[in-house]
């Protein structure tokens, strides 16, 4: 009776079928760090776009020659999105993440994509987001190396 209850489990063990490879997914600890960072990047991008860049009085003051930290930040952000720095950064990080999945490339790609989606780098950032989503279907690097060859002998 015990054998019948554990039949699917014993069959897998007896046939020697390998478990499917583990996919790259950020751990819970990674998600606790990445989710707030992405939300902060999104909030900062929204503030920069609607609070500083598209704010007419600030824009007129900065164009009139006012030298303040707000105008300096506004000019720097405008120069960054005119040259598509947010989009290219997100795309390069997403390509690295797709080739060799790791949490640093995923985080950089996610943050740069959040900034780029809001700050006028929509096409490159959207492509980066698509590549980041595709990278979640990749095999984790440590399981690929572990399943590449036969296990090492313990004696010897």
C-alpha positions as CSV (number, residue, x, y, z in Angstrom):
1,X,0.0,0.0,0.0
2,X,2.9,2.4,0.7
3,X,4.3,1.7,-2.7
4,X,1.0,2.7,-4.4
5,X,0.8,5.9,-2.5
6,X,4.3,7.0,-3.5
7,X,4.1,5.6,-7.0
8,X,4.7,8.8,-9.0
9,X,7.6,9.8,-6.8
10,X,9.3,6.3,-7.0
11,X,8.8,6.3,-10.8
12,X,10.7,9.5,-11.2
13,X,13.5,8.3,-9.0
14,X,13.7,5.0,-10.7
15,X,13.9,6.4,-14.3
16,X,16.6,8.9,-13.3
17,X,14.7,11.8,-14.9
18,X,16.5,15.1,-14.2
19,X,14.6,18.0,-12.7
20,X,13.9,20.9,-15.1
21,X,16.6,23.6,-14.9
22,X,16.1,26.4,-12.4
23,X,15.2,29.7,-14.1
24,X,16.7,33.0,-13.2
25,X,14.2,34.7,-10.8
26,X,15.2,37.3,-8.3
27,X,15.0,36.0,-4.7
28,X,12.7,37.5,-2.1
29,X,15.6,39.4,-0.7
30,X,16.4,40.8,-4.2
31,X,12.7,41.8,-4.7
32,X,12.6,43.6,-1.3
33,X,15.5,45.8,-2.7
34,X,14.5,46.0,-6.4
35,X,10.8,46.9,-6.0
36,X,11.4,50.0,-3.8
37,X,14.2,51.1,-6.0
38,X,12.0,50.8,-9.1
39,X,9.3,52.7,-7.4
40,X,11.7,55.4,-6.2
41,X,13.1,55.7,-9.8
42,X,9.5,56.0,-11.2
43,X,8.6,58.6,-8.6
44,X,11.8,60.6,-9.2
45,X,11.2,60.5,-13.0
46,X,7.6,61.6,-12.6
47,X,8.7,64.5,-10.3
48,X,11.5,65.5,-12.7
49,X,9.2,65.5,-15.7
50,X,6.1,67.1,-14.3
51,X,7.5,69.1,-11.4
52,X,10.6,70.5,-13.0
53,X,10.9,70.0,-16.8
54,X,7.3,70.7,-17.8
55,X,6.7,73.3,-15.1
56,X,6.2,76.5,-17.1
57,X,7.3,79.0,-14.4
58,X,10.5,77.0,-13.7
59,X,11.2,76.6,-17.4
60,X,10.8,80.4,-18.0
61,X,13.0,81.2,-15.1
62,X,15.7,78.9,-16.2
63,X,15.6,80.1,-19.8
64,X,15.8,83.7,-18.5
65,X,19.2,82.9,-17.0
66,X,18.4,82.0,-13.3
67,X,21.2,79.9,-11.9
68,X,19.9,77.6,-9.3
69,X,20.1,73.9,-8.4
70,X,16.7,73.3,-9.9
71,X,17.8,74.8,-13.2
72,X,21.0,72.8,-13.2
73,X,19.2,69.6,-12.5
74,X,16.6,70.5,-15.2
75,X,19.3,71.1,-17.8
76,X,21.2,67.9,-16.9
77,X,18.1,65.8,-17.2
78,X,17.2,67.4,-20.5
79,X,20.7,66.7,-21.8
80,X,20.5,63.1,-20.7
81,X,17.2,62.3,-22.3
82,X,18.0,64.2,-25.5
83,X,21.0,61.9,-25.9
84,X,18.8,58.9,-24.9
85,X,21.1,58.0,-22.0
86,X,18.3,56.4,-20.0
87,X,17.1,54.3,-22.9
88,X,20.6,53.1,-24.0
89,X,21.6,52.3,-20.4
90,X,18.5,50.3,-19.9
91,X,19.0,48.5,-23.2
92,X,22.7,47.6,-22.5
93,X,21.9,46.4,-19.0
94,X,19.0,44.3,-20.4
95,X,21.2,42.7,-23.0
96,X,23.8,41.9,-20.4
97,X,21.0,40.5,-18.2
98,X,19.7,38.4,-21.2
99,X,23.2,37.0,-21.9
100,X,24.4,36.4,-18.3
101,X,21.5,36.8,-15.8
102,X,22.4,38.5,-12.5
103,X,20.6,40.8,-10.1
104,X,22.9,43.8,-10.6
105,X,22.2,44.0,-14.4
106,X,18.5,43.3,-13.7
107,X,18.4,46.2,-11.2
108,X,20.3,48.7,-13.4
109,X,18.1,47.8,-16.4
110,X,14.9,48.1,-14.3
111,X,15.8,51.5,-12.8
112,X,17.1,52.9,-16.1
113,X,14.0,51.6,-17.9
114,X,11.7,53.3,-15.3
115,X,13.5,56.6,-15.8
116,X,13.5,56.2,-19.6
117,X,9.8,55.3,-19.9
118,X,8.8,58.5,-18.2
119,X,11.6,60.8,-19.5
120,X,11.0,60.6,-23.2
121,X,13.2,57.5,-24.1
122,X,10.1,55.3,-24.6
123,X,11.3,53.1,-27.5
124,X,14.6,52.0,-26.1
125,X,13.3,51.6,-22.6
126,X,10.3,49.6,-23.8
127,X,12.7,47.2,-25.7
128,X,14.8,47.0,-22.5
129,X,11.7,46.0,-20.5
130,X,10.8,43.3,-23.0
131,X,14.3,41.9,-22.8
132,X,14.2,42.0,-19.0
133,X,11.0,40.0,-19.1
134,X,12.6,37.5,-21.5
135,X,15.6,37.2,-19.2
136,X,13.3,35.8,-16.5
137,X,12.9,32.7,-18.7
138,X,16.6,32.1,-18.9
139,X,18.4,29.3,-17.0
140,X,20.1,30.6,-13.8
141,X,23.9,30.7,-14.3
142,X,24.8,28.4,-11.4
143,X,22.4,25.6,-12.5
144,X,23.7,25.7,-16.1
145,X,27.3,25.2,-14.9
146,X,26.2,22.5,-12.5
147,X,24.3,20.5,-15.1
148,X,26.9,20.8,-17.8
149,X,29.0,17.9,-16.7
150,X,28.8,14.7,-14.7
151,X,29.0,15.0,-11.0
152,X,32.5,14.8,-9.5
153,X,33.5,11.7,-7.6
154,X,33.7,12.0,-3.9
155,X,36.3,9.4,-3.3
156,X,39.9,9.7,-4.2
